[in-house]
């Protein structure tokens, strides 16, 4: 009887543990900027849009949240425009677990992420696509000039 109760308890704890969302922790450093704020935007494990902020302390920042799978996130610092191409804005992949980031003020696109396999795979893919993007740029520019 005690064995049956123990097995029931273990199975309930296991099932409850599976319902909990996975957590991520992102810590990082921005060289060239000691204070101010950084903002992290992403969809959480409930598919709700999250806008989080963190005050820089000697260029360091720290975010944590709940996601259940790799998620595209945007990190913004001292932006000068709302455009995605702002030099202090970058998109990258976060995933459950611990990650670290190193950024340089005015060069966020050169972000270095540790702890996100999805981000690493995306970087490899972008490197492979680079020749195709460069080759198609004149065609895209001609299309834009013609149609807009």
VOROTI-419342 format. One line per 8 residues: their letters; for each residue x, y, z of N, C-alpha, C, O. Coordinates in Angstrom, 3 decimals. Layout:
N
A	X,Y,Z,X,Y,Z,X,Y,Z,X,Y,Z | ...
//
This chain:
148
XXXXXXXX	0.819,-1.190,0.000,0.000,0.000,0.000,0.872,1.268,0.000,0.599,2.220,-0.730 | 1.925,1.261,0.831,2.820,2.419,0.878,3.506,2.624,-0.464,3.698,3.755,-0.910 | 3.872,1.521,-1.101,4.512,1.607,-2.415,3.561,2.233,-3.426,3.978,3.068,-4.228 | 2.292,1.842,-3.400,1.296,2.393,-4.316,1.121,3.901,-4.090,1.034,4.667,-5.049 | 1.072,4.315,-2.845,0.953,5.743,-2.530,2.184,6.520,-2.992,2.070,7.624,-3.525 | 3.353,5.935,-2.781,4.592,6.580,-3.203,4.624,6.744,-4.722,4.981,7.813,-5.219 | 4.259,5.703,-5.461,4.255,5.777,-6.925,3.239,6.799,-7.426,3.505,7.530,-8.379 | 2.072,6.847,-6.780,1.056,7.834,-7.152,1.577,9.247,-6.925,1.415,10.115,-7.783
XXXXXXXX	2.198,9.479,-5.781,2.760,10.792,-5.460,3.829,11.196,-6.478,3.827,12.326,-6.966 | 4.730,10.286,-6.795,5.801,10.579,-7.761,5.220,10.917,-9.131,5.687,11.845,-9.792 | 4.204,10.168,-9.559,3.619,10.439,-10.874,2.901,11.784,-10.893,2.944,12.484,-11.904 | 2.239,12.161,-9.792,1.593,13.472,-9.730,2.608,14.599,-9.760,2.405,15.601,-10.445 | 3.683,14.447,-9.034,4.728,15.471,-9.023,5.342,15.606,-10.410,5.617,16.717,-10.862 | 5.555,14.500,-11.077,6.137,14.515,-12.414,5.213,15.219,-13.393,5.671,16.042,-14.187 | 3.919,14.911,-13.353,2.959,15.540,-14.256,2.873,17.035,-13.975,2.840,17.828,-14.915 | 2.836,17.440,-12.709,2.777,18.857,-12.379,4.032,19.573,-12.848,3.949,20.708,-13.319
XXXXXXXX	5.174,18.947,-12.732,6.424,19.552,-13.157,6.475,19.782,-14.651,7.156,20.699,-15.112 | 5.761,18.957,-15.427,5.759,19.108,-16.871,4.944,20.314,-17.310,5.164,20.843,-18.400 | 4.006,20.757,-16.481,3.177,21.895,-16.837,3.894,23.221,-16.642,3.461,24.235,-17.189 | 4.966,23.241,-15.887,5.669,24.486,-15.615,6.416,24.950,-16.866,7.031,24.147,-17.567 | 6.355,26.239,-17.133,7.087,26.748,-18.292,8.589,26.700,-18.051,9.063,26.703,-16.915 | 9.304,26.656,-19.139,10.761,26.692,-19.048,11.194,28.135,-18.875,10.595,29.049,-19.442 | 12.214,28.326,-18.106,12.720,29.667,-17.837,13.970,29.943,-18.671,14.724,29.034,-19.020 | 14.160,31.198,-18.971,15.416,31.615,-19.580,16.012,32.708,-18.717,15.306,33.450,-18.034
XXXXXXXX	17.309,32.784,-18.768,18.049,33.867,-18.127,19.012,34.407,-19.175,19.775,33.655,-19.781 | 18.967,35.707,-19.379,19.873,36.363,-20.313,20.625,37.441,-19.553,20.036,38.420,-19.094 | 21.918,37.253,-19.427,22.753,38.283,-18.821,23.711,38.779,-19.889,24.066,38.044,-20.811 | 24.121,40.014,-19.761,24.994,40.533,-20.797,25.704,41.810,-20.412,25.534,42.360,-19.324 | 26.512,42.255,-21.364,27.348,43.441,-21.183,27.343,44.233,-22.483,27.481,43.678,-23.573 | 27.182,45.542,-22.339,27.303,46.449,-23.483,28.559,47.274,-23.279,28.637,48.066,-22.341 | 29.538,47.096,-24.146,30.742,47.912,-24.046,30.452,49.271,-24.675,29.764,49.358,-25.692 | 30.974,50.316,-24.071,30.773,51.661,-24.587,29.535,52.346,-24.047,29.242,53.478,-24.433
XXXXXXXX	28.797,51.685,-23.160,27.626,52.309,-22.536,27.538,51.824,-21.092,27.332,50.636,-20.845 | 27.690,52.717,-20.168,27.709,52.353,-18.756,26.338,52.385,-18.092,26.056,51.575,-17.209 | 25.476,53.325,-18.517,24.168,53.435,-17.886,23.105,53.649,-18.943,23.394,53.671,-20.140 | 21.880,53.806,-18.493,20.745,53.886,-19.399,19.910,52.627,-19.252,20.008,51.922,-18.248 | 19.096,52.349,-20.246,18.210,51.185,-20.203,18.359,50.352,-21.461,18.715,50.861,-22.524 | 18.080,49.067,-21.325,17.923,48.177,-22.470,16.542,47.546,-22.358,16.002,47.389,-21.263 | 15.980,47.189,-23.505,14.625,46.663,-23.580,14.642,45.344,-24.340,15.276,45.233,-25.389 | 13.941,44.347,-23.807,13.842,43.034,-24.441,12.382,42.783,-24.784,11.507,42.916,-23.928
XXXXXXXX	12.116,42.418,-26.044,10.765,42.152,-26.535,10.709,40.723,-27.050,11.575,40.300,-27.815 | 9.681,39.970,-26.628,9.512,38.585,-27.069,8.105,38.104,-26.711,7.398,38.769,-25.953 | 7.696,36.961,-27.247,6.443,36.315,-26.856,6.766,35.229,-25.847,7.650,34.405,-26.079 | 6.044,35.223,-24.716,6.333,34.243,-23.668,5.668,32.896,-23.940,5.112,32.671,-25.015 | 5.734,31.998,-22.944,5.210,30.649,-23.099,3.690,30.623,-23.277,3.147,29.607,-23.712 | 2.998,31.706,-22.955,1.552,31.810,-23.165,1.235,32.601,-24.437,0.090,32.985,-24.673 | 2.254,32.834,-25.241,2.175,33.591,-26.489,1.715,35.030,-26.256,1.078,35.634,-27.119 | 2.041,35.567,-25.090,1.757,36.966,-24.792,3.011,37.784,-25.044,4.119,37.380,-24.692
XXXXXXXX	2.817,38.939,-25.659,3.941,39.817,-25.980,4.485,40.426,-24.692,3.730,40.973,-23.888 | 5.789,40.330,-24.503,6.445,40.845,-23.307,7.369,41.988,-23.706,8.153,41.871,-24.649 | 7.266,43.094,-22.975,8.179,44.227,-23.115,8.854,44.378,-21.757,8.239,44.859,-20.805 | 10.109,43.971,-21.667,10.835,44.024,-20.399,11.946,45.062,-20.511,12.469,45.307,-21.599 | 12.299,45.663,-19.396,13.375,46.651,-19.402,14.323,46.381,-18.250,13.964,45.739,-17.263 | 15.531,46.881,-18.395,16.549,46.702,-17.368,17.464,47.923,-17.370,17.926,48.368,-18.421 | 17.715,48.452,-16.187,18.666,49.551,-16.055,20.076,48.981,-16.112,20.400,48.034,-15.397 | 20.903,49.559,-16.958,22.288,49.117,-17.043,23.041,49.511,-15.783,22.861,50.608,-15.254
XXXXXXXX	23.880,48.611,-15.312,24.762,48.900,-14.190,26.178,48.588,-14.647,26.563,47.426,-14.775 | 26.942,49.636,-14.888,28.292,49.495,-15.455,28.270,48.719,-16.770,29.195,47.961,-17.065 | 27.220,48.908,-17.551,27.082,48.256,-18.848,26.485,46.869,-18.790,26.286,46.251,-19.836 | 26.189,46.352,-17.603,25.653,44.997,-17.451,24.128,45.017,-17.387,23.527,45.964,-16.880 | 23.507,43.943,-17.918,22.055,43.803,-17.841,21.693,42.352,-17.534,22.522,41.451,-17.662 | 20.438,42.143,-17.125,19.964,40.824,-16.717,18.460,40.737,-16.974,17.695,41.579,-16.504 | 18.043,39.721,-17.716,16.626,39.458,-17.971,16.330,38.011,-17.638,17.197,37.147,-17.771 | 15.098,37.741,-17.204,14.635,36.369,-17.046,13.163,36.339,-17.407,12.450,37.334,-17.278
XXXXXXXX	12.722,35.168,-17.865,11.326,35.030,-18.262,10.992,33.587,-18.544,11.805,32.688,-18.330 | 9.778,33.377,-19.030,9.283,32.035,-19.309,9.004,31.870,-20.798,8.203,32.600,-21.381 | 9.674,30.907,-21.392,9.406,30.508,-22.772,9.502,28.994,-22.825,10.251,28.391,-22.056 | 8.754,28.379,-23.721,8.763,26.919,-23.786,9.513,26.382,-25.005,9.666,25.172,-25.168 | 9.973,27.290,-25.851,10.674,26.878,-27.068,11.542,28.033,-27.548,11.411,29.148,-27.043 | 12.419,27.792,-28.504,13.202,28.903,-29.053,12.270,30.005,-29.553,11.255,29.738,-30.196 | 12.635,31.238,-29.246,11.767,32.380,-29.507,12.601,33.544,-30.046,13.667,33.856,-29.516 | 12.105,34.171,-31.090,12.788,35.333,-31.633,12.549,36.523,-30.705,11.409,36.815,-30.342
XXXXXXXX	13.614,37.198,-30.329,13.532,38.333,-29.413,14.226,39.536,-30.044,15.044,39.395,-30.953 | 13.887,40.706,-29.548,14.537,41.941,-29.967,15.092,42.632,-28.733,14.393,42.791,-27.732 | 16.337,43.036,-28.807,16.979,43.796,-27.739,17.277,45.188,-28.283,17.904,45.337,-29.331 | 16.820,46.199,-27.557,17.051,47.581,-27.983,17.709,48.338,-26.851,17.382,48.160,-25.678 | 18.641,49.182,-27.231,19.306,50.051,-26.279,18.950,51.485,-26.565,17.774,51.826,-26.688 | 19.944,52.320,-26.671,19.779,53.751,-26.932,19.510,53.949,-28.426,20.395,54.348,-29.183 | 18.274,53.661,-28.831,17.928,53.728,-30.258,17.717,55.169,-30.697,17.277,56.023,-29.927 | 18.042,55.407,-31.949,17.912,56.743,-32.515,16.747,56.827,-33.484,16.366,57.915,-33.915
XXXXXXXX	16.176,55.663,-33.830,15.006,55.621,-34.708,14.194,54.382,-34.358,14.663,53.512,-33.624 | 12.985,54.304,-34.879,12.155,53.132,-34.611,12.399,52.016,-35.631,11.811,50.939,-35.537 | 13.249,52.280,-36.578,13.539,51.291,-37.618,14.314,50.110,-37.051,15.122,50.263,-36.135 | 14.059,48.935,-37.607,14.769,47.722,-37.181,16.254,47.802,-37.487,17.051,47.075,-36.895 | 16.629,48.671,-38.398,18.032,48.762,-38.778,18.831,49.682,-37.867,20.004,49.943,-38.135 | 18.217,50.181,-36.791,18.922,51.042,-35.851,20.153,50.308,-35.329,20.103,49.103,-35.084 | 21.239,51.021,-35.161,22.506,50.393,-34.760,22.499,49.892,-33.317,23.399,49.153,-32.919 | 21.488,50.286,-32.524,21.378,49.800,-31.145,20.138,48.929,-30.966,19.485,48.964,-29.923
XXXXXXXX	19.825,48.151,-31.994,18.704,47.217,-31.967,19.131,45.938,-32.685,19.808,45.992,-33.712 | 18.732,44.789,-32.140,19.102,43.524,-32.766,18.056,42.456,-32.468,17.508,42.401,-31.367 | 17.787,41.614,-33.453,16.947,40.431,-33.258,17.850,39.222,-33.094,18.888,39.118,-33.747 | 17.452,38.313,-32.220,18.211,37.082,-32.009,17.305,36.056,-31.348,16.206,36.383,-30.899 | 17.772,34.813,-31.292,16.977,33.713,-30.758,17.343,33.442,-29.304,18.510,33.239,-28.967 | 16.312,33.443,-28.441,16.485,33.016,-27.062,15.835,31.650,-26.921,14.968,31.283,-27.714 | 16.249,30.906,-25.921,15.652,29.602,-25.653,15.769,29.305,-24.165,16.540,29.955,-23.460 | 15.006,28.324,-23.684,15.080,28.008,-22.256,16.515,27.699,-21.833,17.252,27.019,-22.548
XXXXXXXX	16.896,28.203,-20.671,18.237,27.976,-20.148,18.957,29.299,-19.911,18.363,30.375,-19.968 | 20.252,29.185,-19.645,21.084,30.367,-19.383,21.797,30.788,-20.664,22.357,29.965,-21.389 | 21.760,32.089,-20.916,22.441,32.648,-22.079,23.194,33.896,-21.642,22.840,34.546,-20.658 | 24.228,34.213,-22.386,24.960,35.452,-22.142,25.161,36.161,-23.473,25.243,35.538,-24.532 | 25.236,37.482,-23.385,25.373,38.293,-24.596,26.426,39.365,-24.384,26.554,39.933,-23.300 | 27.169,39.627,-25.437,28.128,40.727,-25.441,27.785,41.596,-26.645,27.703,41.121,-27.778 | 27.588,42.879,-26.368,27.249,43.833,-27.413,28.151,45.045,-27.303,28.767,45.297,-26.267 | 28.214,45.789,-28.398,28.968,47.036,-28.408,28.009,48.164,-28.753,27.220,48.044,-29.690
XXXXXXXX	28.071,49.257,-28.005,27.221,50.412,-28.260,27.361,50.846,-29.716,28.472,50.949,-30.237 | 26.237,51.097,-30.363,26.143,51.477,-31.782,26.493,50.349,-32.742,26.605,50.584,-33.945 | 26.670,49.123,-32.238,26.970,47.978,-33.102,26.259,46.722,-32.581,26.850,45.642,-32.545 | 24.993,46.866,-32.179,24.259,45.733,-31.612,24.155,44.558,-32.589,24.048,43.410,-32.156 | 24.185,44.824,-33.891,24.040,43.748,-34.885,25.190,42.740,-34.797,25.074,41.621,-35.296 | 26.284,43.131,-34.171,27.440,42.237,-34.015,27.371,41.468,-32.699,28.404,41.079,-32.155 | 26.176,41.250,-32.188,25.963,40.580,-30.901,26.640,39.209,-30.868,26.655,38.488,-31.866 | 27.184,38.870,-29.738,27.763,37.546,-29.501,26.929,36.883,-28.409,26.861,37.380,-27.284
XXXXXXXX	26.298,35.764,-28.744,25.419,35.049,-27.813,26.026,33.691,-27.486,26.473,32.968,-28.376 | 26.037,33.357,-26.221,26.409,32.015,-25.774,25.194,31.397,-25.094,24.479,32.074,-24.355 | 24.960,30.112,-25.344,23.883,29.395,-24.676,22.628,29.205,-25.497,21.674,28.597,-25.011 | 22.589,29.703,-26.725,21.431,29.523,-27.594,21.854,28.775,-28.857,22.463,29.353,-29.758 | 21.530,27.502,-28.911,21.870,26.700,-30.092,21.126,27.206,-31.320,21.657,27.181,-32.430 | 19.897,27.663,-31.118,19.104,28.175,-32.237,19.763,29.407,-32.840,19.815,29.548,-34.062 | 20.267,30.297,-31.995,20.959,31.483,-32.494,22.204,31.081,-33.280,22.480,31.639,-34.342 | 22.940,30.132,-32.767,24.155,29.673,-33.464,23.798,29.091,-34.826,24.464,29.389,-35.818
XXXXXXXX	22.749,28.261,-34.887,22.310,27.697,-36.163,21.866,28.789,-37.128,22.126,28.700,-38.328 | 21.201,29.813,-36.614,20.775,30.930,-37.458,21.978,31.690,-38.014,21.968,32.099,-39.175 | 23.009,31.879,-37.197,24.218,32.553,-37.673,24.877,31.768,-38.802,25.343,32.354,-39.779 | 24.917,30.451,-38.672,25.483,29.600,-39.727,24.658,29.724,-41.005,25.210,29.847,-42.099 | 23.328,29.691,-40.861,22.439,29.832,-42.013,22.646,31.179,-42.698,22.724,31.237,-43.925 | 22.737,32.253,-41.933,22.917,33.585,-42.523,24.236,33.681,-43.282,24.306,34.327,-44.328 | 25.277,33.044,-42.764,26.563,33.033,-43.467,26.436,32.302,-44.797,27.022,32.719,-45.796 | 25.674,31.215,-44.814,25.491,30.459,-46.049,24.639,31.222,-47.060,24.837,31.084,-48.267
XXXXXXXX	23.703,32.017,-46.579,22.822,32.783,-47.460,23.450,34.076,-47.979,22.968,34.651,-48.955 | 24.511,34.531,-47.339,25.114,35.819,-47.679,25.436,35.980,-49.166,25.114,37.026,-49.729 | 26.054,35.001,-49.831,26.333,35.177,-51.271,25.065,35.327,-52.106,25.057,36.082,-53.079 | 24.004,34.627,-51.746,22.749,34.713,-52.486,22.119,36.093,-52.287,21.612,36.688,-53.238 | 22.150,36.591,-51.074,21.582,37.907,-50.774,22.355,38.989,-51.526,21.751,39.895,-52.101 | 23.671,38.899,-51.526,24.492,39.884,-52.235,24.219,39.852,-53.727,24.142,40.900,-54.369 | 24.073,38.649,-54.287,23.832,38.506,-55.719,22.459,39.042,-56.116,22.298,39.595,-57.204 | 21.471,38.881,-55.237,20.118,39.317,-55.578,19.843,40.782,-55.235,18.793,41.303,-55.610
XXXXXXXX	20.748,41.458,-54.538,20.536,42.850,-54.122,20.251,43.789,-55.296,19.311,44.579,-55.210 | 21.021,43.739,-56.393,20.712,44.653,-57.512,19.323,44.408,-58.102,18.645,45.351,-58.510 | 18.904,43.155,-58.147,17.574,42.837,-58.685,16.502,43.402,-57.762,15.517,43.975,-58.227 | 16.689,43.245,-56.474,15.726,43.763,-55.500,15.667,45.287,-55.575,14.581,45.866,-55.527 | 16.810,45.935,-55.691,16.845,47.402,-55.792,16.126,47.880,-57.048,15.374,48.853,-56.987 | 16.339,47.215,-58.190,15.649,47.569,-59.416,14.132,47.398,-59.261,13.357,48.235,-59.724 | 13.724,46.321,-58.614,12.302,46.073,-58.394,11.690,47.187,-57.554,10.602,47.673,-57.861 | 12.379,47.587,-56.506,11.864,48.653,-55.625,11.759,49.963,-56.386,10.755,50.667,-56.273
XXXX	12.785,50.299,-57.162,12.763,51.551,-57.937,11.624,51.553,-58.958,10.990,52.583,-59.190 | 11.374,50.407,-59.556,10.340,50.294,-60.586,8.934,50.339,-60.008,8.032,50.916,-60.616 | 8.742,49.744,-58.854,7.390,49.563,-58.324,7.010,50.502,-57.185,5.857,50.498,-56.753 | 7.927,51.288,-56.700,7.562,52.169,-55.562,7.959,53.579,-55.801,7.727,54.438,-54.951
//
